[in-house]
Amino acid sequence: MPSRQHRVGARKESIVLGVTGASGAIFARRMLQLLEADPRVGKIHLVISASGLKVLREELELDVSKTAEIASRLLAGPARKTTYLLDSDVGASIASGSYPVDGMVVMPCSTGCLAQIAHGISSTLIERAADVCLKEGRKLILAIRDTPFSRVHLENMLRAQSAGAEIFPMIPAYYHQPKSIDDLVTQFCCRILAHLGLEQRQQFRWLGEKKHSRHRLISPGGD
């Protein structure tokens, strides 16, 4: 997918980030931080399921008691572009195909959420927003987090992929010689953003066995 170059006055991207109850809250945090920092992104709609909030509390020791502060707490900083939406609010803007968004990432995506999306069941805002992306032909990336996969999980992945979703299991790469967990998480998130046309400067790209230097993309602003 070609990158979307940032130009002065250009329309900025609107992205939906859904967070469900699978392990991997650190990935959701890094994804949100990268989206907030990207000058090509103008609006982020953050939706977290009830189980997702429990995972944030357990894995990140995040205080999720105050809805208005969840986005800033997850970012560990100000949420300038992010609007937090309740997963129960099926009447929110992103529940309608008439509301323009450029793509959606569900990260982490539980196998339960996968099943709902694969079968067109929209009982929550995350599920409905994903269904809207499919019916409107918009980019939908499902970062599945579970292991091992049962036949039911695999068939649901195939069903969702056939409907237009991109299945992107949360399996980090190691060829960039990561020195920390953050290196693993950042590279994985950069790979997903590249599939949204939002390549990141810190993304590592493999150049072949004989080329040992790292190749990083130019920054969104061309710096």
C-alpha positions in Angstrom: 0.0 0.0 0.0 1.5 3.4 -0.9 2.2 5.8 1.9 0.0 8.8 2.4 2.3 11.8 2.3 1.5 14.6 4.8 0.9 17.9 3.0 0.0 21.3 4.5 -3.8 21.6 4.2 -4.2 17.9 3.3 -7.2 16.1 4.8 -6.1 14.2 7.9 -6.9 10.5 8.6 -9.7 9.4 10.9 -8.9 6.1 12.6 -10.9 3.8 14.9 -8.9 1.8 17.5 -10.9 -0.9 19.3 -9.4 -2.7 22.3 -11.0 -6.0 23.5 -10.4 -8.4 26.3 -7.4 -10.4 25.0 -3.9 -10.1 26.6 -1.7 -7.5 24.9 -2.6 -4.1 26.4 0.9 -2.9 25.9 0.3 -3.1 22.1 -2.9 -1.0 22.4 -1.0 1.6 24.3 1.8 1.9 21.8 -0.6 2.0 18.9 -2.5 4.8 20.4 0.7 6.7 21.1 1.9 6.3 17.5 -1.4 7.5 16.1 -1.4 10.5 18.4 2.1 11.5 17.4 1.5 11.1 13.6 0.8 14.5 11.9 -1.2 12.7 9.2 -3.8 11.6 11.7 -6.4 14.1 12.7 -8.9 12.0 14.7 -8.8 8.8 16.7 -11.9 7.1 18.0 -10.9 4.9 20.9 -13.4 2.2 22.0 -12.6 -0.3 24.8 -14.8 -3.3 25.7 -15.6 -4.1 29.3 -13.2 -7.0 29.2 -10.6 -4.7 27.6 -10.8 -2.3 30.5 -10.1 -5.2 32.9 -7.0 -6.2 30.9 -5.8 -2.6 31.0 -6.2 -2.6 34.7 -4.4 -6.0 35.2 -1.6 -5.6 32.7 -0.8 -1.9 32.8 -2.1 -1.2 36.3 -4.2 1.5 34.7 -6.9 3.3 36.7 -10.0 3.1 34.5 -12.5 4.3 37.0 -12.9 7.7 35.3 -14.1 7.5 31.7 -13.0 11.0 30.8 -9.4 10.2 31.8 -9.0 6.7 30.2 -7.5 8.0 26.9 -4.9 10.2 28.6 -4.0 7.5 31.1 -3.5 5.0 28.4 -1.4 7.4 26.5 0.5 8.5 29.6 0.0 12.0 28.3 -2.5 14.4 26.8 -5.1 13.0 24.4 -5.3 15.8 21.9 -6.7 13.8 19.0 -8.4 11.0 20.8 -12.1 10.7 21.6 -13.1 7.9 24.0 -16.4 6.2 23.2 -18.2 3.7 25.3 -18.5 0.2 23.8 -22.2 0.2 24.7 -22.8 3.4 22.7 -24.1 1.7 19.5 -25.5 5.1 18.4 -22.1 6.8 18.2 -20.9 8.4 15.0 -18.7 5.5 13.9 -21.7 3.1 14.0 -22.9 4.7 10.8 -21.5 4.2 7.3 -22.3 7.8 6.6 -19.6 8.9 9.0 -16.3 8.9 7.3 -13.3 7.0 8.8 -10.2 5.8 6.9 -9.7 2.6 8.8 -10.0 0.6 11.9 -7.7 -1.6 14.0 -8.9 -4.0 16.7 -5.9 -4.5 19.0 -5.8 -6.8 20.7 -8.7 -8.6 19.1 -10.1 -11.5 21.2 -11.4 -14.6 19.5 -14.8 -13.8 20.8 -14.8 -10.4 19.1 -13.5 -12.1 15.9 -16.4 -14.5 16.0 -18.9 -11.7 16.3 -17.4 -9.8 13.4 -17.0 -12.9 11.2 -20.7 -13.6 11.6 -22.0 -10.0 11.2 -23.2 -9.7 14.8 -23.1 -6.1 16.1 -24.0 -6.1 19.7 -21.4 -3.6 20.8 -19.8 -0.5 19.2 -16.6 -2.2 18.4 -18.4 -4.9 16.5 -20.7 -2.5 14.8 -17.9 -0.2 13.8 -16.0 -3.2 12.3 -19.1 -4.3 10.5 -19.5 -0.8 9.0 -15.9 -0.9 7.8 -16.6 -4.2 6.0 -19.9 -3.1 4.4 -18.3 0.2 3.3 -15.2 -1.4 1.9 -12.9 0.3 4.4 -9.7 -1.1 5.9 -10.3 -3.3 8.9 -7.3 -4.9 10.7 -7.9 -7.6 13.3 -4.8 -8.1 15.5 -5.9 -11.5 16.9 -4.3 -12.5 20.3 -4.7 -16.1 21.4 -2.9 -19.4 21.2 -3.3 -22.1 20.2 -6.0 -21.5 17.7 -8.9 -24.0 17.5 -10.5 -25.0 14.2 -13.4 -22.6 15.1 -10.9 -19.7 15.5 -9.3 -20.5 12.1 -12.6 -20.8 10.3 -13.7 -17.5 11.8 -10.5 -15.9 10.6 -11.1 -17.2 7.1 -14.7 -16.0 7.2 -13.7 -12.5 8.4 -10.9 -12.3 5.8 -13.3 -13.4 3.0 -15.6 -10.5 4.1 -12.7 -8.0 3.7 -10.9 -7.9 7.0 -7.2 -8.2 7.3 -6.1 -10.9 9.8 -2.9 -9.7 11.6 -2.2 -12.0 14.5 -0.1 -10.5 17.3 3.1 -12.3 16.5 6.1 -10.1 16.9 9.1 -10.3 14.6 12.7 -10.8 15.7 14.8 -10.1 12.6 15.4 -6.5 13.7 17.3 -7.7 16.7 15.1 -6.2 19.4 16.7 -5.2 22.6 13.6 -4.8 24.7 9.9 -5.6 24.8 9.2 -2.1 23.6 11.3 -2.8 20.5 9.1 -5.8 19.7 5.8 -3.9 20.4 6.8 -0.8 18.4 7.9 -2.8 15.3 4.7 -4.8 15.3 2.6 -1.6 15.6 4.6 0.0 12.8 3.9 -2.9 10.6 0.1 -2.5 11.2 0.3 1.3 10.5 2.1 0.6 7.3 -0.9 -1.5 6.2 -3.0 1.6 6.9 -0.7 3.7 4.7 0.9 5.3 7.7 4.5 4.2 7.5 6.6 5.2 10.5 10.1 6.5 10.7 11.1 3.9 13.4 9.9 0.9 11.3 12.7 -1.6 10.5 12.7 -3.0 7.0 14.6 -6.1 6.0 17.1 -5.5 3.1 18.4 -9.0 2.8 21.1 -11.1 4.5 24.0 -9.3 2.9 22.9 -5.8 4.1 23.3 -5.4 7.8 22.4 -1.7 8.2 18.9 -0.9 9.3 16.7 0.8 6.8 14.1 3.2 8.3 11.4 5.1 6.5 11.4 8.8 6.2 9.3 10.6 8.8 5.7 11.5 8.0 6.7 15.2 7.7 9.7 14.3 5.5 12.4 15.2 8.1 
